[in-house]
């Protein structure tokens, strides 16, 4: 890797550029992963940052977490008869309470496995 320099006054400054990165959205799971890396795994954070892979890593974690959440919620809907559309129209508050409970359970699993896992 060759680094070119530009003379500014008495100093030589390196011409550093950021290569093209993934422009997909980073969701809340990606930002949670970023905060976790900054706080608990500075070595991996610095390595990803220096290799220009941090954004790609966060986007991939965001996509994976969103896919896992959708899979969990679909499985919960198929498993529990109380989450049917008929029950939703009949008893909305109970349906909403149950959906929130299942979503919280799914997010807890995702956070434990994807966000705070150092092997991702």
Order of alpha helices (4+ residues) and beta strands (2+ residues): beta-beta-alpha-alpha-alpha-alpha-alpha
